[in-house]
Amino acid sequence: MADAGPVTDAFGPYAPYRPIGDLKRTDGLVDLGAGVCFHLLECGRCGGRTLRPVREIPGPEPAR
């Protein structure tokens, strides 16, 4: 399985450019406040796809 990135990136052409917090409020997954980001994994052989939680690495606080 290859990591195809955050599942929220597949929500539309501008999704990768939206703040991740906004996407997590509307993605229907239990990722907001859980410290995880759901990534889409794809199999190059059979074409199978699945979601897996990936632990988030804390980044710098956004500027206010």
PDB file of N, CA, C, O and CB in Angstrom:
ATOM      1  N   MET A   1       0.851  -1.175   0.000  1.00  0.00           N
ATOM      2  CA  MET A   1       0.000   0.000   0.000  1.00  0.00           C
ATOM      3  C   MET A   1       0.898   1.240   0.000  1.00  0.00           C
ATOM      4  O   MET A   1       1.893   1.316   0.720  1.00  0.00           O
ATOM      5  CB  MET A   1      -0.969  -0.003   1.230  1.00  0.00           C
ATOM      6  N   ALA A   2       0.515   2.188  -0.818  1.00  0.00           N
ATOM      7  CA  ALA A   2       1.246   3.452  -0.896  1.00  0.00           C
ATOM      8  C   ALA A   2       0.388   4.555  -0.288  1.00  0.00           C
ATOM      9  O   ALA A   2      -0.827   4.586  -0.483  1.00  0.00           O
ATOM     10  CB  ALA A   2       1.627   3.794  -2.372  1.00  0.00           C
ATOM     11  N   ASP A   3       1.021   5.450   0.442  1.00  0.00           N
ATOM     12  CA  ASP A   3       0.329   6.561   1.074  1.00  0.00           C
ATOM     13  C   ASP A   3       0.015   7.605   0.003  1.00  0.00           C
ATOM     14  O   ASP A   3       0.923   8.164  -0.610  1.00  0.00           O
ATOM     15  CB  ASP A   3       1.184   7.175   2.229  1.00  0.00           C
ATOM     16  N   ALA A   4      -1.272   7.863  -0.218  1.00  0.00           N
ATOM     17  CA  ALA A   4      -1.712   8.845  -1.206  1.00  0.00           C
ATOM     18  C   ALA A   4      -2.019  10.195  -0.554  1.00  0.00           C
ATOM     19  O   ALA A   4      -2.565  11.084  -1.207  1.00  0.00           O
ATOM     20  CB  ALA A   4      -2.945   8.330  -1.950  1.00  0.00           C
ATOM     21  N   GLY A   5      -1.678  10.354   0.716  1.00  0.00           N
ATOM     22  CA  GLY A   5      -1.851  11.629   1.402  1.00  0.00           C
ATOM     23  C   GLY A   5      -3.141  11.707   2.195  1.00  0.00           C
ATOM     24  O   GLY A   5      -3.914  10.751   2.247  1.00  0.00           O
ATOM     25  N   PRO A   6      -3.363  12.862   2.813  1.00  0.00           N
ATOM     26  CA  PRO A   6      -4.565  13.044   3.634  1.00  0.00           C
ATOM     27  C   PRO A   6      -5.827  12.874   2.796  1.00  0.00           C
ATOM     28  O   PRO A   6      -5.911  13.378   1.675  1.00  0.00           O
ATOM     29  CB  PRO A   6      -4.557  14.429   4.300  1.00  0.00           C
ATOM     30  N   VAL A   7      -6.795  12.172   3.339  1.00  0.00           N
ATOM     31  CA  VAL A   7      -8.044  11.935   2.620  1.00  0.00           C
ATOM     32  C   VAL A   7      -8.746  13.255   2.328  1.00  0.00           C
ATOM     33  O   VAL A   7      -9.481  13.351   1.345  1.00  0.00           O
ATOM     34  CB  VAL A   7      -8.966  11.005   3.428  1.00  0.00           C
ATOM     35  N   THR A   8      -8.539  14.268   3.154  1.00  0.00           N
ATOM     36  CA  THR A   8      -9.184  15.557   2.927  1.00  0.00           C
ATOM     37  C   THR A   8      -8.699  16.223   1.646  1.00  0.00           C
ATOM     38  O   THR A   8      -9.405  17.069   1.099  1.00  0.00           O
ATOM     39  CB  THR A   8      -8.937  16.475   4.106  1.00  0.00           C
ATOM     40  N   ASP A   9      -7.516  15.866   1.152  1.00  0.00           N
ATOM     41  CA  ASP A   9      -7.014  16.439  -0.102  1.00  0.00           C
ATOM     42  C   ASP A   9      -7.870  16.025  -1.293  1.00  0.00           C
ATOM     43  O   ASP A   9      -7.843  16.683  -2.333  1.00  0.00           O
ATOM     44  CB  ASP A   9      -5.567  16.014  -0.334  1.00  0.00           C
ATOM     45  N   ALA A  10      -8.623  14.949  -1.151  1.00  0.00           N
ATOM     46  CA  ALA A  10      -9.460  14.458  -2.240  1.00  0.00           C
ATOM     47  C   ALA A  10     -10.842  15.096  -2.242  1.00  0.00           C
ATOM     48  O   ALA A  10     -11.672  14.746  -3.082  1.00  0.00           O
ATOM     49  CB  ALA A  10      -9.594  12.958  -2.150  1.00  0.00           C
ATOM     50  N   PHE A  11     -11.113  16.024  -1.324  1.00  0.00           N
ATOM     51  CA  PHE A  11     -12.440  16.623  -1.218  1.00  0.00           C
ATOM     52  C   PHE A  11     -12.745  17.628  -2.320  1.00  0.00           C
ATOM     53  O   PHE A  11     -13.902  18.013  -2.483  1.00  0.00           O
ATOM     54  CB  PHE A  11     -12.581  17.291   0.108  1.00  0.00           C
ATOM     55  N   GLY A  12     -11.771  18.053  -3.063  1.00  0.00           N
ATOM     56  CA  GLY A  12     -11.998  19.008  -4.142  1.00  0.00           C
ATOM     57  C   GLY A  12     -10.691  19.640  -4.563  1.00  0.00           C
ATOM     58  O   GLY A  12      -9.671  19.448  -3.901  1.00  0.00           O
ATOM     59  N   PRO A  13     -10.699  20.392  -5.651  1.00  0.00           N
ATOM     60  CA  PRO A  13      -9.449  20.934  -6.189  1.00  0.00           C
ATOM     61  C   PRO A  13      -8.756  21.933  -5.268  1.00  0.00           C
ATOM     62  O   PRO A  13      -7.542  22.111  -5.361  1.00  0.00           O
ATOM     63  CB  PRO A  13      -9.718  21.591  -7.502  1.00  0.00           C
ATOM     64  N   TYR A  14      -9.505  22.587  -4.380  1.00  0.00           N
ATOM     65  CA  TYR A  14      -8.885  23.564  -3.487  1.00  0.00           C
ATOM     66  C   TYR A  14      -8.683  23.029  -2.076  1.00  0.00           C
ATOM     67  O   TYR A  14      -8.149  23.735  -1.220  1.00  0.00           O
ATOM     68  CB  TYR A  14      -9.725  24.814  -3.434  1.00  0.00           C
ATOM     69  N   ALA A  15      -9.093  21.822  -1.825  1.00  0.00           N
ATOM     70  CA  ALA A  15      -8.987  21.244  -0.480  1.00  0.00           C
ATOM     71  C   ALA A  15      -7.563  21.259   0.070  1.00  0.00           C
ATOM     72  O   ALA A  15      -7.385  21.581   1.245  1.00  0.00           O
ATOM     73  CB  ALA A  15      -9.500  19.824  -0.494  1.00  0.00           C
ATOM     74  N   PRO A  16      -6.531  20.922  -0.727  1.00  0.00           N
ATOM     75  CA  PRO A  16      -5.178  20.942  -0.152  1.00  0.00           C
ATOM     76  C   PRO A  16      -4.717  22.321   0.304  1.00  0.00           C
ATOM     77  O   PRO A  16      -3.740  22.434   1.046  1.00  0.00           O
ATOM     78  CB  PRO A  16      -4.202  20.414  -1.156  1.00  0.00           C
ATOM     79  N   TYR A  17      -5.412  23.374  -0.133  1.00  0.00           N
ATOM     80  CA  TYR A  17      -5.016  24.739   0.217  1.00  0.00           C
ATOM     81  C   TYR A  17      -5.838  25.323   1.357  1.00  0.00           C
ATOM     82  O   TYR A  17      -5.551  26.422   1.830  1.00  0.00           O
ATOM     83  CB  TYR A  17      -5.135  25.630  -0.990  1.00  0.00           C
ATOM     84  N   ARG A  18      -6.864  24.590   1.804  1.00  0.00           N
ATOM     85  CA  ARG A  18      -7.678  25.054   2.930  1.00  0.00           C
ATOM     86  C   ARG A  18      -7.005  24.681   4.247  1.00  0.00           C
ATOM     87  O   ARG A  18      -6.288  23.683   4.315  1.00  0.00           O
ATOM     88  CB  ARG A  18      -9.105  24.452   2.863  1.00  0.00           C
ATOM     89  N   PRO A  19      -7.229  25.470   5.285  1.00  0.00           N
ATOM     90  CA  PRO A  19      -6.661  25.123   6.598  1.00  0.00           C
ATOM     91  C   PRO A  19      -7.161  23.747   7.049  1.00  0.00           C
ATOM     92  O   PRO A  19      -8.350  23.445   6.946  1.00  0.00           O
ATOM     93  CB  PRO A  19      -7.029  26.202   7.655  1.00  0.00           C
ATOM     94  N   ILE A  20      -6.251  22.932   7.543  1.00  0.00           N
ATOM     95  CA  ILE A  20      -6.589  21.565   7.933  1.00  0.00           C
ATOM     96  C   ILE A  20      -7.661  21.541   9.015  1.00  0.00           C
ATOM     97  O   ILE A  20      -8.494  20.635   9.036  1.00  0.00           O
ATOM     98  CB  ILE A  20      -5.344  20.832   8.419  1.00  0.00           C
ATOM     99  N   GLY A  21      -7.653  22.524   9.912  1.00  0.00           N
ATOM    100  CA  GLY A  21      -8.666  22.571  10.966  1.00  0.00           C
ATOM    101  C   GLY A  21     -10.069  22.736  10.401  1.00  0.00           C
ATOM    102  O   GLY A  21     -11.022  22.151  10.915  1.00  0.00           O
ATOM    103  N   ASP A  22     -10.198  23.532   9.344  1.00  0.00           N
ATOM    104  CA  ASP A  22     -11.505  23.706   8.702  1.00  0.00           C
ATOM    105  C   ASP A  22     -11.982  22.394   8.088  1.00  0.00           C
ATOM    106  O   ASP A  22     -13.152  22.033   8.212  1.00  0.00           O
ATOM    107  CB  ASP A  22     -11.437  24.805   7.623  1.00  0.00           C
ATOM    108  N   LEU A  23     -11.087  21.697   7.437  1.00  0.00           N
ATOM    109  CA  LEU A  23     -11.453  20.431   6.805  1.00  0.00           C
ATOM    110  C   LEU A  23     -11.843  19.386   7.845  1.00  0.00           C
ATOM    111  O   LEU A  23     -12.769  18.605   7.627  1.00  0.00           O
ATOM    112  CB  LEU A  23     -10.297  19.910   5.948  1.00  0.00           C
ATOM    113  N   LYS A  24     -11.138  19.372   8.974  1.00  0.00           N
ATOM    114  CA  LYS A  24     -11.430  18.382  10.007  1.00  0.00           C
ATOM    115  C   LYS A  24     -12.792  18.607  10.649  1.00  0.00           C
ATOM    116  O   LYS A  24     -13.382  17.669  11.187  1.00  0.00           O
ATOM    117  CB  LYS A  24     -10.354  18.408  11.070  1.00  0.00           C
ATOM    118  N   ARG A  25     -13.297  19.830  10.602  1.00  0.00           N
ATOM    119  CA  ARG A  25     -14.621  20.106  11.169  1.00  0.00           C
ATOM    120  C   ARG A  25     -15.732  19.564  10.287  1.00  0.00           C
ATOM    121  O   ARG A  25     -16.862  19.402  10.748  1.00  0.00           O
ATOM    122  CB  ARG A  25     -14.811  21.604  11.370  1.00  0.00           C
ATOM    123  N   THR A  26     -15.429  19.278   9.020  1.00  0.00           N
ATOM    124  CA  THR A  26     -16.483  18.878   8.080  1.00  0.00           C
ATOM    125  C   THR A  26     -16.241  17.534   7.398  1.00  0.00           C
ATOM    126  O   THR A  26     -17.025  17.138   6.535  1.00  0.00           O
ATOM    127  CB  THR A  26     -16.636  19.927   7.035  1.00  0.00           C
ATOM    128  N   ASP A  27     -15.170  16.823   7.768  1.00  0.00           N
ATOM    129  CA  ASP A  27     -14.848  15.591   7.029  1.00  0.00           C
ATOM    130  C   ASP A  27     -15.615  14.358   7.501  1.00  0.00           C
ATOM    131  O   ASP A  27     -15.565  13.319   6.842  1.00  0.00           O
ATOM    132  CB  ASP A  27     -13.383  15.315   7.136  1.00  0.00           C
ATOM    133  N   GLY A  28     -16.325  14.452   8.630  1.00  0.00           N
ATOM    134  CA  GLY A  28     -17.109  13.317   9.111  1.00  0.00           C
ATOM    135  C   GLY A  28     -16.289  12.245   9.806  1.00  0.00           C
ATOM    136  O   GLY A  28     -16.823  11.192  10.155  1.00  0.00           O
ATOM    137  N   LEU A  29     -15.015  12.488  10.012  1.00  0.00           N
ATOM    138  CA  LEU A  29     -14.141  11.526  10.685  1.00  0.00           C
ATOM    139  C   LEU A  29     -13.882  11.987  12.116  1.00  0.00           C
ATOM    140  O   LEU A  29     -14.119  13.147  12.453  1.00  0.00           O
ATOM    141  CB  LEU A  29     -12.802  11.357   9.913  1.00  0.00           C
ATOM    142  N   VAL A  30     -13.399  11.085  12.947  1.00  0.00           N
ATOM    143  CA  VAL A  30     -13.120  11.414  14.350  1.00  0.00           C
ATOM    144  C   VAL A  30     -11.667  11.860  14.506  1.00  0.00           C
ATOM    145  O   VAL A  30     -10.930  11.320  15.331  1.00  0.00           O
ATOM    146  CB  VAL A  30     -13.413  10.196  15.268  1.00  0.00           C
ATOM    147  N   ASP A  31     -11.262  12.850  13.708  1.00  0.00           N
ATOM    148  CA  ASP A  31      -9.870  13.284  13.735  1.00  0.00           C
ATOM    149  C   ASP A  31      -9.674  14.625  14.430  1.00  0.00           C
ATOM    150  O   ASP A  31      -8.554  14.928  14.842  1.00  0.00           O
ATOM    151  CB  ASP A  31      -9.340  13.366  12.337  1.00  0.00           C
ATOM    152  N   LEU A  32     -10.706  15.432  14.576  1.00  0.00           N
ATOM    153  CA  LEU A  32     -10.567  16.731  15.217  1.00  0.00           C
ATOM    154  C   LEU A  32     -10.292  16.545  16.700  1.00  0.00           C
ATOM    155  O   LEU A  32     -11.110  15.965  17.415  1.00  0.00           O
ATOM    156  CB  LEU A  32     -11.829  17.587  15.001  1.00  0.00           C
ATOM    157  N   GLY A  33      -9.167  17.024  17.161  1.00  0.00           N
ATOM    158  CA  GLY A  33      -8.791  16.911  18.566  1.00  0.00           C
ATOM    159  C   GLY A  33      -8.238  15.563  18.966  1.00  0.00           C
ATOM    160  O   GLY A  33      -7.873  15.370  20.126  1.00  0.00           O
ATOM    161  N   ALA A  34      -8.165  14.621  18.033  1.00  0.00           N
ATOM    162  CA  ALA A  34      -7.678  13.279  18.359  1.00  0.00           C
ATOM    163  C   ALA A  34      -6.183  13.120  18.090  1.00  0.00           C
ATOM    164  O   ALA A  34      -5.594  12.104  18.457  1.00  0.00           O
ATOM    165  CB  ALA A  34      -8.450  12.241  17.564  1.00  0.00           C
ATOM    166  N   GLY A  35      -5.566  14.114  17.455  1.00  0.00           N
ATOM    167  CA  GLY A  35      -4.136  14.027  17.166  1.00  0.00           C
ATOM    168  C   GLY A  35      -3.801  13.088  16.020  1.00  0.00           C
ATOM    169  O   GLY A  35      -2.674  12.604  15.918  1.00  0.00           O
ATOM    170  N   VAL A  36      -4.775  12.831  15.160  1.00  0.00           N
ATOM    171  CA  VAL A  36      -4.538  11.966  14.005  1.00  0.00           C
ATOM    172  C   VAL A  36      -5.036  12.644  12.733  1.00  0.00           C
ATOM    173  O   VAL A  36      -5.876  13.543  12.767  1.00  0.00           O
ATOM    174  CB  VAL A  36      -5.232  10.599  14.194  1.00  0.00           C
ATOM    175  N   CYS A  37      -4.496  12.188  11.625  1.00  0.00           N
ATOM    176  CA  CYS A  37      -4.908  12.629  10.299  1.00  0.00           C
ATOM    177  C   CYS A  37      -5.139  11.358   9.485  1.00  0.00           C
ATOM    178  O   CYS A  37      -4.253  10.508   9.400  1.00  0.00           O
ATOM    179  CB  CYS A  37      -3.827  13.584   9.621  1.00  0.00           C
ATOM    180  N   PHE A  38      -6.312  11.226   8.893  1.00  0.00           N
ATOM    181  CA  PHE A  38      -6.599  10.024   8.120  1.00  0.00           C
ATOM    182  C   PHE A  38      -6.005  10.141   6.717  1.00  0.00           C
ATOM    183  O   PHE A  38      -6.289  11.089   5.985  1.00  0.00           O
ATOM    184  CB  PHE A  38      -8.119   9.780   8.044  1.00  0.00           C
ATOM    185  N   HIS A  39      -5.181   9.165   6.359  1.00  0.00           N
ATOM    186  CA  HIS A  39      -4.565   9.126   5.037  1.00  0.00           C
ATOM    187  C   HIS A  39      -5.187   8.020   4.201  1.00  0.00           C
ATOM    188  O   HIS A  39      -5.600   6.980   4.714  1.00  0.00           O
ATOM    189  CB  HIS A  39      -3.047   8.923   5.150  1.00  0.00           C
ATOM    190  N   LEU A  40      -5.241   8.272   2.906  1.00  0.00           N
ATOM    191  CA  LEU A  40      -5.733   7.291   1.953  1.00  0.00           C
ATOM    192  C   LEU A  40      -4.554   6.430   1.514  1.00  0.00           C
ATOM    193  O   LEU A  40      -3.539   6.953   1.054  1.00  0.00           O
ATOM    194  CB  LEU A  40      -6.422   7.979   0.728  1.00  0.00           C
ATOM    195  N   LEU A  41      -4.682   5.126   1.654  1.00  0.00           N
ATOM    196  CA  LEU A  41      -3.659   4.189   1.200  1.00  0.00           C
ATOM    197  C   LEU A  41      -4.207   3.448  -0.009  1.00  0.00           C
ATOM    198  O   LEU A  41      -5.352   2.995  -0.004  1.00  0.00           O
ATOM    199  CB  LEU A  41      -3.246   3.192   2.336  1.00  0.00           C
ATOM    200  N   GLU A  42      -3.377   3.326  -1.051  1.00  0.00           N
ATOM    201  CA  GLU A  42      -3.800   2.661  -2.285  1.00  0.00           C
ATOM    202  C   GLU A  42      -2.819   1.555  -2.644  1.00  0.00           C
ATOM    203  O   GLU A  42      -1.607   1.714  -2.502  1.00  0.00           O
ATOM    204  CB  GLU A  42      -3.913   3.675  -3.444  1.00  0.00           C
ATOM    205  N   CYS A  43      -3.355   0.435  -3.109  1.00  0.00           N
ATOM    206  CA  CYS A  43      -2.536  -0.686  -3.551  1.00  0.00           C
ATOM    207  C   CYS A  43      -2.301  -0.546  -5.055  1.00  0.00           C
ATOM    208  O   CYS A  43      -3.255  -0.471  -5.829  1.00  0.00           O
ATOM    209  CB  CYS A  43      -3.218  -2.056  -3.209  1.00  0.00           C
ATOM    210  N   GLY A  44      -1.048  -0.510  -5.463  1.00  0.00           N
ATOM    211  CA  GLY A  44      -0.704  -0.392  -6.871  1.00  0.00           C
ATOM    212  C   GLY A  44      -0.973  -1.654  -7.661  1.00  0.00           C
ATOM    213  O   GLY A  44      -1.029  -1.615  -8.890  1.00  0.00           O
ATOM    214  N   ARG A  45      -1.138  -2.764  -6.983  1.00  0.00           N
ATOM    215  CA  ARG A  45      -1.367  -4.041  -7.672  1.00  0.00           C
ATOM    216  C   ARG A  45      -2.845  -4.320  -7.922  1.00  0.00           C
ATOM    217  O   ARG A  45      -3.247  -4.635  -9.042  1.00  0.00           O
ATOM    218  CB  ARG A  45      -0.772  -5.175  -6.866  1.00  0.00           C
ATOM    219  N   CYS A  46      -3.639  -4.202  -6.876  1.00  0.00           N
ATOM    220  CA  CYS A  46      -5.059  -4.559  -7.015  1.00  0.00           C
ATOM    221  C   CYS A  46      -5.982  -3.351  -7.088  1.00  0.00           C
ATOM    222  O   CYS A  46      -7.158  -3.488  -7.425  1.00  0.00           O
ATOM    223  CB  CYS A  46      -5.480  -5.430  -5.863  1.00  0.00           C
ATOM    224  N   GLY A  47      -5.455  -2.162  -6.773  1.00  0.00           N
ATOM    225  CA  GLY A  47      -6.281  -0.960  -6.797  1.00  0.00           C
ATOM    226  C   GLY A  47      -7.098  -0.750  -5.542  1.00  0.00           C
ATOM    227  O   GLY A  47      -7.911   0.172  -5.477  1.00  0.00           O
ATOM    228  N   GLY A  48      -6.891  -1.607  -4.530  1.00  0.00           N
ATOM    229  CA  GLY A  48      -7.623  -1.465  -3.268  1.00  0.00           C
ATOM    230  C   GLY A  48      -7.260  -0.174  -2.567  1.00  0.00           C
ATOM    231  O   GLY A  48      -6.145   0.330  -2.696  1.00  0.00           O
ATOM    232  N   ARG A  49      -8.215   0.354  -1.823  1.00  0.00           N
ATOM    233  CA  ARG A  49      -8.006   1.593  -1.078  1.00  0.00           C
ATOM    234  C   ARG A  49      -8.537   1.426   0.339  1.00  0.00           C
ATOM    235  O   ARG A  49      -9.515   0.714   0.570  1.00  0.00           O
ATOM    236  CB  ARG A  49      -8.696   2.790  -1.783  1.00  0.00           C
ATOM    237  N   THR A  50      -7.884   2.085   1.278  1.00  0.00           N
ATOM    238  CA  THR A  50      -8.331   2.067   2.668  1.00  0.00           C
ATOM    239  C   THR A  50      -7.872   3.352   3.350  1.00  0.00           C
ATOM    240  O   THR A  50      -6.972   4.036   2.863  1.00  0.00           O
ATOM    241  CB  THR A  50      -7.785   0.812   3.419  1.00  0.00           C
ATOM    242  N   LEU A  51      -8.494   3.668   4.470  1.00  0.00           N
ATOM    243  CA  LEU A  51      -8.095   4.808   5.286  1.00  0.00           C
ATOM    244  C   LEU A  51      -7.385   4.303   6.526  1.00  0.00           C
ATOM    245  O   LEU A  51      -7.772   3.294   7.114  1.00  0.00           O
ATOM    246  CB  LEU A  51      -9.316   5.678   5.667  1.00  0.00           C
ATOM    247  N   ARG A  52      -6.344   5.017   6.912  1.00  0.00           N
ATOM    248  CA  ARG A  52      -5.623   4.676   8.134  1.00  0.00           C
ATOM    249  C   ARG A  52      -5.275   5.962   8.872  1.00  0.00           C
ATOM    250  O   ARG A  52      -4.885   6.947   8.246  1.00  0.00           O
ATOM    251  CB  ARG A  52      -4.339   3.849   7.820  1.00  0.00           C
ATOM    252  N   PRO A  53      -5.412   5.964  10.195  1.00  0.00           N
ATOM    253  CA  PRO A  53      -5.018   7.147  10.959  1.00  0.00           C
ATOM    254  C   PRO A  53      -3.500   7.225  11.063  1.00  0.00           C
ATOM    255  O   PRO A  53      -2.820   6.220  11.275  1.00  0.00           O
ATOM    256  CB  PRO A  53      -5.651   7.124  12.366  1.00  0.00           C
ATOM    257  N   VAL A  54      -2.990   8.430  10.909  1.00  0.00           N
ATOM    258  CA  VAL A  54      -1.555   8.705  11.045  1.00  0.00           C
ATOM    259  C   VAL A  54      -1.417   9.719  12.171  1.00  0.00           C
ATOM    260  O   VAL A  54      -2.114  10.734  12.186  1.00  0.00           O
ATOM    261  CB  VAL A  54      -0.915   9.242   9.688  1.00  0.00           C
ATOM    262  N   ARG A  55      -0.531   9.451  13.100  1.00  0.00           N
ATOM    263  CA  ARG A  55      -0.337  10.363  14.226  1.00  0.00           C
ATOM    264  C   ARG A  55       0.222  11.687  13.724  1.00  0.00           C
ATOM    265  O   ARG A  55       1.173  11.711  12.943  1.00  0.00           O
ATOM    266  CB  ARG A  55       0.607   9.742  15.285  1.00  0.00           C
ATOM    267  N   GLU A  56      -0.371  12.786  14.175  1.00  0.00           N
ATOM    268  CA  GLU A  56       0.088  14.111  13.773  1.00  0.00           C
ATOM    269  C   GLU A  56       1.327  14.516  14.550  1.00  0.00           C
ATOM    270  O   GLU A  56       1.503  14.150  15.712  1.00  0.00           O
ATOM    271  CB  GLU A  56      -1.015  15.142  13.973  1.00  0.00           C
ATOM    272  N   ILE A  57       2.169  15.270  13.891  1.00  0.00           N
ATOM    273  CA  ILE A  57       3.340  15.859  14.528  1.00  0.00           C
ATOM    274  C   ILE A  57       3.005  17.316  14.778  1.00  0.00           C
ATOM    275  O   ILE A  57       2.717  18.048  13.832  1.00  0.00           O
ATOM    276  CB  ILE A  57       4.641  15.700  13.647  1.00  0.00           C
ATOM    277  N   PRO A  58       3.036  17.755  16.027  1.00  0.00           N
ATOM    278  CA  PRO A  58       2.680  19.157  16.315  1.00  0.00           C
ATOM    279  C   PRO A  58       3.599  20.114  15.570  1.00  0.00           C
ATOM    280  O   PRO A  58       4.817  19.933  15.533  1.00  0.00           O
ATOM    281  CB  PRO A  58       2.750  19.436  17.830  1.00  0.00           C
ATOM    282  N   GLY A  59       2.994  21.130  14.981  1.00  0.00           N
ATOM    283  CA  GLY A  59       3.748  22.152  14.259  1.00  0.00           C
ATOM    284  C   GLY A  59       3.721  23.448  15.049  1.00  0.00           C
ATOM    285  O   GLY A  59       3.229  23.495  16.176  1.00  0.00           O
ATOM    286  N   PRO A  60       4.251  24.489  14.449  1.00  0.00           N
ATOM    287  CA  PRO A  60       4.250  25.784  15.144  1.00  0.00           C
ATOM    288  C   PRO A  60       2.834  26.329  15.248  1.00  0.00           C
ATOM    289  O   PRO A  60       1.980  26.048  14.407  1.00  0.00           O
ATOM    290  CB  PRO A  60       5.157  26.799  14.415  1.00  0.00           C
ATOM    291  N   GLU A  61       2.603  27.104  16.281  1.00  0.00           N
ATOM    292  CA  GLU A  61       1.302  27.745  16.469  1.00  0.00           C
ATOM    293  C   GLU A  61       1.091  28.771  15.367  1.00  0.00           C
ATOM    294  O   GLU A  61       2.025  29.484  15.001  1.00  0.00           O
ATOM    295  CB  GLU A  61       1.201  28.412  17.871  1.00  0.00           C
ATOM    296  N   PRO A  62      -0.143  28.856  14.826  1.00  0.00           N
ATOM    297  CA  PRO A  62      -0.404  29.854  13.785  1.00  0.00           C
ATOM    298  C   PRO A  62      -0.292  31.260  14.341  1.00  0.00           C
ATOM    299  O   PRO A  62      -0.580  31.498  15.514  1.00  0.00           O
ATOM    300  CB  PRO A  62      -1.788  29.645  13.172  1.00  0.00           C
ATOM    301  N   ALA A  63       0.129  32.193  13.490  1.00  0.00           N
ATOM    302  CA  ALA A  63       0.251  33.592  13.890  1.00  0.00           C
ATOM    303  C   ALA A  63      -1.142  34.174  14.142  1.00  0.00           C
ATOM    304  O   ALA A  63      -2.099  33.828  13.450  1.00  0.00           O
ATOM    305  CB  ALA A  63       1.003  34.414  12.804  1.00  0.00           C
ATOM    306  N   ARG A  64      -1.248  35.030  15.104  1.00  0.00           N
ATOM    307  CA  ARG A  64      -2.548  35.657  15.429  1.00  0.00           C
ATOM    308  C   ARG A  64      -2.540  37.089  15.034  1.00  0.00           C
ATOM    309  O   ARG A  64      -3.536  37.787  15.223  1.00  0.00           O
ATOM    310  CB  ARG A  64      -2.875  35.536  16.915  1.00  0.00           C
TER     311      ARG A  64
END
